[in-house]
Amino acid sequence: MAINGGIIKFKNRKSSCGIKAAVNISESQNNPKKLYFFNKRGKYNFYRFWDPNSEEFNQTEFL
């Protein structure tokens, strides 16, 4: 995935059911152009915004 001309790598997310979540880009006014993971299959709905400041993302690897 490329944002602002750079490549961003991130780990896939899974819901508590073990199903991989899809990635989408928010078009809402509150969270414009923000990446989020979602999954509407399984027992529970899964929805989480991607956080580039999380411990699993290391920007220096991709500069």
N, CA, C and O atoms as a Maestro MAE file, in Angstrom:
{
 s_m_m2io_version
 :::
 2.0.0
}

f_m_ct {
 s_m_title
 :::
 protein
 m_atom[252] {
  # First column is atom index #
  i_m_mmod_type
  r_m_x_coord
  r_m_y_coord
  r_m_z_coord
  i_m_residue_number
  s_m_chain_name
  s_m_pdb_residue_name
  s_m_pdb_atom_name
  i_m_atomic_number
  :::
  1 25 0.844 -1.166 0.000 1 A "MET " " N  " 7
  2 3 0.000 0.000 0.000 1 A "MET " " CA " 6
  3 2 0.891 1.229 0.000 1 A "MET " " C  " 6
  4 15 1.883 1.256 0.728 1 A "MET " " O  " 8
  5 25 0.579 2.235 -0.778 2 A "ALA " " N  " 7
  6 3 1.385 3.454 -0.847 2 A "ALA " " CA " 6
  7 2 0.577 4.651 -0.366 2 A "ALA " " C  " 6
  8 15 -0.579 4.836 -0.748 2 A "ALA " " O  " 8
  9 25 1.199 5.448 0.467 3 A "ILE " " N  " 7
  10 3 0.584 6.673 0.957 3 A "ILE " " CA " 6
  11 2 1.612 7.780 0.829 3 A "ILE " " C  " 6
  12 15 2.754 7.620 1.258 3 A "ILE " " O  " 8
  13 25 1.220 8.894 0.246 4 A "ASN " " N  " 7
  14 3 2.115 10.033 0.043 4 A "ASN " " CA " 6
  15 2 3.397 9.620 -0.670 4 A "ASN " " C  " 6
  16 15 4.470 10.137 -0.360 4 A "ASN " " O  " 8
  17 25 3.299 8.701 -1.612 5 A "GLY " " N  " 7
  18 3 4.450 8.286 -2.397 5 A "GLY " " CA " 6
  19 2 5.347 7.272 -1.723 5 A "GLY " " C  " 6
  20 15 6.322 6.828 -2.329 5 A "GLY " " O  " 8
  21 25 5.053 6.891 -0.491 6 A "GLY " " N  " 7
  22 3 5.871 5.907 0.221 6 A "GLY " " CA " 6
  23 2 5.123 4.601 0.374 6 A "GLY " " C  " 6
  24 15 3.906 4.547 0.191 6 A "GLY " " O  " 8
  25 25 5.839 3.566 0.704 7 A "ILE " " N  " 7
  26 3 5.225 2.252 0.905 7 A "ILE " " CA " 6
  27 2 5.062 2.022 2.398 7 A "ILE " " C  " 6
  28 15 5.986 2.258 3.177 7 A "ILE " " O  " 8
  29 25 3.894 1.564 2.790 8 A "ILE " " N  " 7
  30 3 3.616 1.250 4.186 8 A "ILE " " CA " 6
  31 2 3.349 -0.241 4.279 8 A "ILE " " C  " 6
  32 15 2.550 -0.785 3.517 8 A "ILE " " O  " 8
  33 25 4.014 -0.894 5.203 9 A "LYS " " N  " 7
  34 3 3.783 -2.319 5.442 9 A "LYS " " CA " 6
  35 2 3.210 -2.475 6.840 9 A "LYS " " C  " 6
  36 15 3.634 -1.794 7.774 9 A "LYS " " O  " 8
  37 25 2.254 -3.367 6.978 10 A "PHE " " N  " 7
  38 3 1.661 -3.612 8.280 10 A "PHE " " CA " 6
  39 2 1.221 -5.056 8.367 10 A "PHE " " C  " 6
  40 15 1.060 -5.730 7.350 10 A "PHE " " O  " 8
  41 25 1.030 -5.524 9.581 11 A "LYS " " N  " 7
  42 3 0.599 -6.903 9.804 11 A "LYS " " CA " 6
  43 2 -0.903 -7.019 9.597 11 A "LYS " " C  " 6
  44 15 -1.657 -6.100 9.916 11 A "LYS " " O  " 8
  45 25 -1.328 -8.154 9.061 12 A "ASN " " N  " 7
  46 3 -2.755 -8.421 8.944 12 A "ASN " " CA " 6
  47 2 -3.360 -8.528 10.331 12 A "ASN " " C  " 6
  48 15 -2.717 -8.998 11.270 12 A "ASN " " O  " 8
  49 25 -4.578 -8.095 10.446 13 A "ARG " " N  " 7
  50 3 -5.325 -8.228 11.697 13 A "ARG " " CA " 6
  51 2 -6.294 -9.391 11.548 13 A "ARG " " C  " 6
  52 15 -6.760 -9.696 10.450 13 A "ARG " " O  " 8
  53 25 -6.584 -10.025 12.658 14 A "LYS " " N  " 7
  54 3 -7.583 -11.087 12.679 14 A "LYS " " CA " 6
  55 2 -8.586 -10.791 13.780 14 A "LYS " " C  " 6
  56 15 -8.235 -10.266 14.836 14 A "LYS " " O  " 8
  57 25 -9.829 -11.133 13.519 15 A "SER " " N  " 7
  58 3 -10.863 -10.984 14.538 15 A "SER " " CA " 6
  59 2 -10.676 -12.076 15.584 15 A "SER " " C  " 6
  60 15 -9.841 -12.966 15.420 15 A "SER " " O  " 8
  61 25 -11.452 -12.005 16.654 16 A "SER " " N  " 7
  62 3 -11.354 -13.025 17.703 16 A "SER " " CA " 6
  63 2 -11.748 -14.402 17.179 16 A "SER " " C  " 6
  64 15 -11.420 -15.414 17.798 16 A "SER " " O  " 8
  65 25 -12.451 -14.453 16.042 17 A "CYS " " N  " 7
  66 3 -12.831 -15.722 15.413 17 A "CYS " " CA " 6
  67 2 -11.697 -16.299 14.567 17 A "CYS " " C  " 6
  68 15 -11.804 -17.421 14.071 17 A "CYS " " O  " 8
  69 25 -10.597 -15.530 14.398 18 A "GLY " " N  " 7
  70 3 -9.467 -15.994 13.608 18 A "GLY " " CA " 6
  71 2 -9.573 -15.692 12.124 18 A "GLY " " C  " 6
  72 15 -8.766 -16.183 11.335 18 A "GLY " " O  " 8
  73 25 -10.556 -14.890 11.731 19 A "ILE " " N  " 7
  74 3 -10.757 -14.539 10.329 19 A "ILE " " CA " 6
  75 2 -9.989 -13.255 10.019 19 A "ILE " " C  " 6
  76 15 -10.063 -12.286 10.774 19 A "ILE " " O  " 8
  77 25 -9.240 -13.251 8.891 20 A "LYS " " N  " 7
  78 3 -8.496 -12.051 8.500 20 A "LYS " " CA " 6
  79 2 -9.447 -10.895 8.217 20 A "LYS " " C  " 6
  80 15 -10.512 -11.069 7.623 20 A "LYS " " O  " 8
  81 25 -9.032 -9.713 8.658 21 A "ALA " " N  " 7
  82 3 -9.825 -8.511 8.423 21 A "ALA " " CA " 6
  83 2 -9.403 -7.853 7.112 21 A "ALA " " C  " 6
  84 15 -8.243 -7.938 6.710 21 A "ALA " " O  " 8
  85 25 -10.343 -7.206 6.460 22 A "ALA " " N  " 7
  86 3 -10.059 -6.438 5.247 22 A "ALA " " CA " 6
  87 2 -9.581 -5.047 5.652 22 A "ALA " " C  " 6
  88 15 -9.828 -4.602 6.773 22 A "ALA " " O  " 8
  89 25 -8.900 -4.364 4.741 23 A "VAL " " N  " 7
  90 3 -8.426 -3.001 4.982 23 A "VAL " " CA " 6
  91 2 -9.213 -2.062 4.087 23 A "VAL " " C  " 6
  92 15 -9.453 -2.353 2.915 23 A "VAL " " O  " 8
  93 25 -9.611 -0.934 4.652 24 A "ASN " " N  " 7
  94 3 -10.355 0.053 3.886 24 A "ASN " " CA " 6
  95 2 -9.880 1.444 4.280 24 A "ASN " " C  " 6
  96 15 -9.172 1.599 5.275 24 A "ASN " " O  " 8
  97 25 -10.265 2.459 3.507 25 A "ILE " " N  " 7
  98 3 -9.914 3.844 3.798 25 A "ILE " " CA " 6
  99 2 -11.191 4.583 4.174 25 A "ILE " " C  " 6
  100 15 -12.170 4.574 3.427 25 A "ILE " " O  " 8
  101 25 -11.171 5.221 5.337 26 A "SER " " N  " 7
  102 3 -12.334 5.948 5.823 26 A "SER " " CA " 6
  103 2 -12.605 7.173 4.962 26 A "SER " " C  " 6
  104 15 -11.684 7.877 4.550 26 A "SER " " O  " 8
  105 25 -13.872 7.413 4.701 27 A "GLU " " N  " 7
  106 3 -14.290 8.602 3.965 27 A "GLU " " CA " 6
  107 2 -15.158 9.503 4.834 27 A "GLU " " C  " 6
  108 15 -15.809 10.416 4.325 27 A "GLU " " O  " 8
  109 25 -15.170 9.254 6.143 28 A "SER " " N  " 7
  110 3 -15.993 10.059 7.043 28 A "SER " " CA " 6
  111 2 -15.344 11.416 7.308 28 A "SER " " C  " 6
  112 15 -14.141 11.581 7.106 28 A "SER " " O  " 8
  113 25 -16.131 12.376 7.755 29 A "GLN " " N  " 7
  114 3 -15.600 13.696 8.084 29 A "GLN " " CA " 6
  115 2 -14.735 13.650 9.334 29 A "GLN " " C  " 6
  116 15 -13.778 14.415 9.452 29 A "GLN " " O  " 8
  117 25 -15.060 12.763 10.268 30 A "ASN " " N  " 7
  118 3 -14.298 12.662 11.518 30 A "ASN " " CA " 6
  119 2 -12.947 11.986 11.335 30 A "ASN " " C  " 6
  120 15 -12.007 12.294 12.067 30 A "ASN " " O  " 8
  121 25 -12.827 11.079 10.382 31 A "ASN " " N  " 7
  122 3 -11.589 10.316 10.160 31 A "ASN " " CA " 6
  123 2 -11.267 10.211 8.674 31 A "ASN " " C  " 6
  124 15 -11.191 9.102 8.146 31 A "ASN " " O  " 8
  125 25 -11.075 11.333 7.989 32 A "PRO " " N  " 7
  126 3 -10.843 11.266 6.545 32 A "PRO " " CA " 6
  127 2 -9.523 10.596 6.196 32 A "PRO " " C  " 6
  128 15 -8.488 10.866 6.805 32 A "PRO " " O  " 8
  129 25 -9.583 9.710 5.194 33 A "LYS " " N  " 7
  130 3 -8.413 9.029 4.639 33 A "LYS " " CA " 6
  131 2 -7.632 8.212 5.664 33 A "LYS " " C  " 6
  132 15 -6.433 7.990 5.492 33 A "LYS " " O  " 8
  133 25 -8.288 7.769 6.709 34 A "LYS " " N  " 7
  134 3 -7.632 6.964 7.738 34 A "LYS " " CA " 6
  135 2 -7.873 5.483 7.438 34 A "LYS " " C  " 6
  136 15 -9.002 5.080 7.160 34 A "LYS " " O  " 8
  137 25 -6.815 4.677 7.493 35 A "LEU " " N  " 7
  138 3 -6.945 3.242 7.222 35 A "LEU " " CA " 6
  139 2 -7.592 2.539 8.407 35 A "LEU " " C  " 6
  140 15 -7.331 2.871 9.563 35 A "LEU " " O  " 8
  141 25 -8.439 1.564 8.100 36 A "TYR " " N  " 7
  142 3 -9.019 0.753 9.168 36 A "TYR " " CA " 6
  143 2 -9.211 -0.680 8.700 36 A "TYR " " C  " 6
  144 15 -9.359 -0.955 7.510 36 A "TYR " " O  " 8
  145 25 -9.203 -1.581 9.670 37 A "PHE " " N  " 7
  146 3 -9.442 -3.005 9.445 37 A "PHE " " CA " 6
  147 2 -10.884 -3.295 9.832 37 A "PHE " " C  " 6
  148 15 -11.406 -2.727 10.791 37 A "PHE " " O  " 8
  149 25 -11.531 -4.192 9.071 38 A "PHE " " N  " 7
  150 3 -12.887 -4.566 9.441 38 A "PHE " " CA " 6
  151 2 -13.197 -5.981 8.984 38 A "PHE " " C  " 6
  152 15 -12.601 -6.498 8.039 38 A "PHE " " O  " 8
  153 25 -14.133 -6.584 9.671 39 A "ASN " " N  " 7
  154 3 -14.605 -7.921 9.340 39 A "ASN " " CA " 6
  155 2 -16.027 -8.034 9.863 39 A "ASN " " C  " 6
  156 15 -16.260 -7.889 11.062 39 A "ASN " " O  " 8
  157 25 -16.960 -8.286 8.990 40 A "LYS " " N  " 7
  158 3 -18.357 -8.414 9.394 40 A "LYS " " CA " 6
  159 2 -18.807 -9.866 9.415 40 A "LYS " " C  " 6
  160 15 -19.975 -10.157 9.673 40 A "LYS " " O  " 8
  161 25 -17.873 -10.779 9.143 41 A "ARG " " N  " 7
  162 3 -18.206 -12.202 9.205 41 A "ARG " " CA " 6
  163 2 -17.911 -12.709 10.608 41 A "ARG " " C  " 6
  164 15 -17.260 -12.028 11.400 41 A "ARG " " O  " 8
  165 25 -18.374 -13.863 10.898 42 A "GLY " " N  " 7
  166 3 -18.098 -14.455 12.197 42 A "GLY " " CA " 6
  167 2 -19.104 -13.998 13.245 42 A "GLY " " C  " 6
  168 15 -20.100 -13.346 12.933 42 A "GLY " " O  " 8
  169 25 -18.824 -14.352 14.480 43 A "LYS " " N  " 7
  170 3 -19.759 -14.098 15.571 43 A "LYS " " CA " 6
  171 2 -19.849 -12.615 15.934 43 A "LYS " " C  " 6
  172 15 -20.931 -12.114 16.239 43 A "LYS " " O  " 8
  173 25 -18.707 -11.911 15.900 44 A "TYR " " N  " 7
  174 3 -18.672 -10.503 16.286 44 A "TYR " " CA " 6
  175 2 -18.138 -9.658 15.138 44 A "TYR " " C  " 6
  176 15 -17.318 -10.127 14.350 44 A "TYR " " O  " 8
  177 25 -18.595 -8.425 15.041 45 A "ASN " " N  " 7
  178 3 -18.033 -7.491 14.065 45 A "ASN " " CA " 6
  179 2 -16.684 -7.005 14.575 45 A "ASN " " C  " 6
  180 15 -16.525 -6.754 15.770 45 A "ASN " " O  " 8
  181 25 -15.719 -6.872 13.684 46 A "PHE " " N  " 7
  182 3 -14.372 -6.422 14.041 46 A "PHE " " CA " 6
  183 2 -14.100 -5.126 13.298 46 A "PHE " " C  " 6
  184 15 -14.295 -5.047 12.085 46 A "PHE " " O  " 8
  185 25 -13.646 -4.099 14.032 47 A "TYR " " N  " 7
  186 3 -13.384 -2.792 13.434 47 A "TYR " " CA " 6
  187 2 -12.290 -2.112 14.249 47 A "TYR " " C  " 6
  188 15 -12.441 -1.909 15.453 47 A "TYR " " O  " 8
  189 25 -11.184 -1.761 13.586 48 A "ARG " " N  " 7
  190 3 -10.086 -1.102 14.298 48 A "ARG " " CA " 6
  191 2 -9.308 -0.225 13.326 48 A "ARG " " C  " 6
  192 15 -8.986 -0.651 12.217 48 A "ARG " " O  " 8
  193 25 -9.004 1.008 13.750 49 A "PHE " " N  " 7
  194 3 -8.170 1.886 12.935 49 A "PHE " " CA " 6
  195 2 -6.726 1.433 12.995 49 A "PHE " " C  " 6
  196 15 -6.270 0.913 14.013 49 A "PHE " " O  " 8
  197 25 -6.007 1.633 11.896 50 A "TRP " " N  " 7
  198 3 -4.582 1.319 11.842 50 A "TRP " " CA " 6
  199 2 -3.821 2.465 12.478 50 A "TRP " " C  " 6
  200 15 -4.072 3.627 12.160 50 A "TRP " " O  " 8
  201 25 -2.894 2.156 13.372 51 A "ASP " " N  " 7
  202 3 -2.113 3.165 14.083 51 A "ASP " " CA " 6
  203 2 -0.647 3.033 13.701 51 A "ASP " " C  " 6
  204 15 0.005 2.069 14.101 51 A "ASP " " O  " 8
  205 25 -0.109 3.990 12.926 52 A "PRO " " N  " 7
  206 3 1.295 3.883 12.507 52 A "PRO " " CA " 6
  207 2 2.279 4.052 13.657 52 A "PRO " " C  " 6
  208 15 3.470 3.792 13.491 52 A "PRO " " O  " 8
  209 25 1.799 4.483 14.818 53 A "ASN " " N  " 7
  210 3 2.671 4.660 15.978 53 A "ASN " " CA " 6
  211 2 2.696 3.435 16.883 53 A "ASN " " C  " 6
  212 15 3.298 3.466 17.957 53 A "ASN " " O  " 8
  213 25 2.046 2.361 16.453 54 A "SER " " N  " 7
  214 3 2.003 1.154 17.277 54 A "SER " " CA " 6
  215 2 3.362 0.464 17.304 54 A "SER " " C  " 6
  216 15 4.233 0.752 16.483 54 A "SER " " O  " 8
  217 25 3.531 -0.440 18.245 55 A "GLU " " N  " 7
  218 3 4.811 -1.125 18.409 55 A "GLU " " CA " 6
  219 2 5.146 -2.065 17.257 55 A "GLU " " C  " 6
  220 15 6.302 -2.466 17.121 55 A "GLU " " O  " 8
  221 25 4.180 -2.428 16.429 56 A "GLU " " N  " 7
  222 3 4.445 -3.371 15.342 56 A "GLU " " CA " 6
  223 2 4.883 -2.686 14.051 56 A "GLU " " C  " 6
  224 15 5.150 -3.366 13.060 56 A "GLU " " O  " 8
  225 25 4.960 -1.373 14.040 57 A "PHE " " N  " 7
  226 3 5.341 -0.647 12.836 57 A "PHE " " CA " 6
  227 2 6.630 0.113 13.101 57 A "PHE " " C  " 6
  228 15 6.721 0.868 14.069 57 A "PHE " " O  " 8
  229 25 7.616 -0.080 12.254 58 A "ASN " " N  " 7
  230 3 8.901 0.581 12.415 58 A "ASN " " CA " 6
  231 2 9.185 1.374 11.147 58 A "ASN " " C  " 6
  232 15 9.588 0.808 10.131 58 A "ASN " " O  " 8
  233 25 8.973 2.697 11.210 59 A "GLN " " N  " 7
  234 3 9.143 3.533 10.025 59 A "GLN " " CA " 6
  235 2 10.562 3.491 9.493 59 A "GLN " " C  " 6
  236 15 10.751 3.596 8.281 59 A "GLN " " O  " 8
  237 25 11.563 3.343 10.339 60 A "THR " " N  " 7
  238 3 12.950 3.374 9.876 60 A "THR " " CA " 6
  239 2 13.253 2.219 8.930 60 A "THR " " C  " 6
  240 15 14.171 2.322 8.116 60 A "THR " " O  " 8
  241 25 12.505 1.124 9.017 61 A "GLU " " N  " 7
  242 3 12.719 -0.009 8.117 61 A "GLU " " CA " 6
  243 2 12.375 0.342 6.678 61 A "GLU " " C  " 6
  244 15 12.914 -0.264 5.752 61 A "GLU " " O  " 8
  245 25 11.494 1.302 6.474 62 A "PHE " " N  " 7
  246 3 10.949 1.561 5.154 62 A "PHE " " CA " 6
  247 2 11.354 2.914 4.589 62 A "PHE " " C  " 6
  248 15 10.810 3.329 3.566 62 A "PHE " " O  " 8
  249 25 12.289 3.611 5.217 63 A "LEU " " N  " 7
  250 3 12.730 4.918 4.711 63 A "LEU " " CA " 6
  251 2 13.791 4.763 3.656 63 A "LEU " " C  " 6
  252 15 14.279 5.758 3.119 63 A "LEU " " O  " 8
  :::
 }
 m_bond[251] {
  # First column is bond index #
  i_m_from
  i_m_to
  i_m_order
  :::
  1 1 2 1
  2 2 3 1
  3 3 4 2
  4 3 5 1
  5 5 6 1
  6 6 7 1
  7 7 8 2
  8 7 9 1
  9 9 10 1
  10 10 11 1
  11 11 12 2
  12 11 13 1
  13 13 14 1
  14 14 15 1
  15 15 16 2
  16 15 17 1
  17 17 18 1
  18 18 19 1
  19 19 20 2
  20 19 21 1
  21 21 22 1
  22 22 23 1
  23 23 24 2
  24 23 25 1
  25 25 26 1
  26 26 27 1
  27 27 28 2
  28 27 29 1
  29 29 30 1
  30 30 31 1
  31 31 32 2
  32 31 33 1
  33 33 34 1
  34 34 35 1
  35 35 36 2
  36 35 37 1
  37 37 38 1
  38 38 39 1
  39 39 40 2
  40 39 41 1
  41 41 42 1
  42 42 43 1
  43 43 44 2
  44 43 45 1
  45 45 46 1
  46 46 47 1
  47 47 48 2
  48 47 49 1
  49 49 50 1
  50 50 51 1
  51 51 52 2
  52 51 53 1
  53 53 54 1
  54 54 55 1
  55 55 56 2
  56 55 57 1
  57 57 58 1
  58 58 59 1
  59 59 60 2
  60 59 61 1
  61 61 62 1
  62 62 63 1
  63 63 64 2
  64 63 65 1
  65 65 66 1
  66 66 67 1
  67 67 68 2
  68 67 69 1
  69 69 70 1
  70 70 71 1
  71 71 72 2
  72 71 73 1
  73 73 74 1
  74 74 75 1
  75 75 76 2
  76 75 77 1
  77 77 78 1
  78 78 79 1
  79 79 80 2
  80 79 81 1
  81 81 82 1
  82 82 83 1
  83 83 84 2
  84 83 85 1
  85 85 86 1
  86 86 87 1
  87 87 88 2
  88 87 89 1
  89 89 90 1
  90 90 91 1
  91 91 92 2
  92 91 93 1
  93 93 94 1
  94 94 95 1
  95 95 96 2
  96 95 97 1
  97 97 98 1
  98 98 99 1
  99 99 100 2
  100 99 101 1
  101 101 102 1
  102 102 103 1
  103 103 104 2
  104 103 105 1
  105 105 106 1
  106 106 107 1
  107 107 108 2
  108 107 109 1
  109 109 110 1
  110 110 111 1
  111 111 112 2
  112 111 113 1
  113 113 114 1
  114 114 115 1
  115 115 116 2
  116 115 117 1
  117 117 118 1
  118 118 119 1
  119 119 120 2
  120 119 121 1
  121 121 122 1
  122 122 123 1
  123 123 124 2
  124 123 125 1
  125 125 126 1
  126 126 127 1
  127 127 128 2
  128 127 129 1
  129 129 130 1
  130 130 131 1
  131 131 132 2
  132 131 133 1
  133 133 134 1
  134 134 135 1
  135 135 136 2
  136 135 137 1
  137 137 138 1
  138 138 139 1
  139 139 140 2
  140 139 141 1
  141 141 142 1
  142 142 143 1
  143 143 144 2
  144 143 145 1
  145 145 146 1
  146 146 147 1
  147 147 148 2
  148 147 149 1
  149 149 150 1
  150 150 151 1
  151 151 152 2
  152 151 153 1
  153 153 154 1
  154 154 155 1
  155 155 156 2
  156 155 157 1
  157 157 158 1
  158 158 159 1
  159 159 160 2
  160 159 161 1
  161 161 162 1
  162 162 163 1
  163 163 164 2
  164 163 165 1
  165 165 166 1
  166 166 167 1
  167 167 168 2
  168 167 169 1
  169 169 170 1
  170 170 171 1
  171 171 172 2
  172 171 173 1
  173 173 174 1
  174 174 175 1
  175 175 176 2
  176 175 177 1
  177 177 178 1
  178 178 179 1
  179 179 180 2
  180 179 181 1
  181 181 182 1
  182 182 183 1
  183 183 184 2
  184 183 185 1
  185 185 186 1
  186 186 187 1
  187 187 188 2
  188 187 189 1
  189 189 190 1
  190 190 191 1
  191 191 192 2
  192 191 193 1
  193 193 194 1
  194 194 195 1
  195 195 196 2
  196 195 197 1
  197 197 198 1
  198 198 199 1
  199 199 200 2
  200 199 201 1
  201 201 202 1
  202 202 203 1
  203 203 204 2
  204 203 205 1
  205 205 206 1
  206 206 207 1
  207 207 208 2
  208 207 209 1
  209 209 210 1
  210 210 211 1
  211 211 212 2
  212 211 213 1
  213 213 214 1
  214 214 215 1
  215 215 216 2
  216 215 217 1
  217 217 218 1
  218 218 219 1
  219 219 220 2
  220 219 221 1
  221 221 222 1
  222 222 223 1
  223 223 224 2
  224 223 225 1
  225 225 226 1
  226 226 227 1
  227 227 228 2
  228 227 229 1
  229 229 230 1
  230 230 231 1
  231 231 232 2
  232 231 233 1
  233 233 234 1
  234 234 235 1
  235 235 236 2
  236 235 237 1
  237 237 238 1
  238 238 239 1
  239 239 240 2
  240 239 241 1
  241 241 242 1
  242 242 243 1
  243 243 244 2
  244 243 245 1
  245 245 246 1
  246 246 247 1
  247 247 248 2
  248 247 249 1
  249 249 250 1
  250 250 251 1
  251 251 252 2
  :::
 }
}
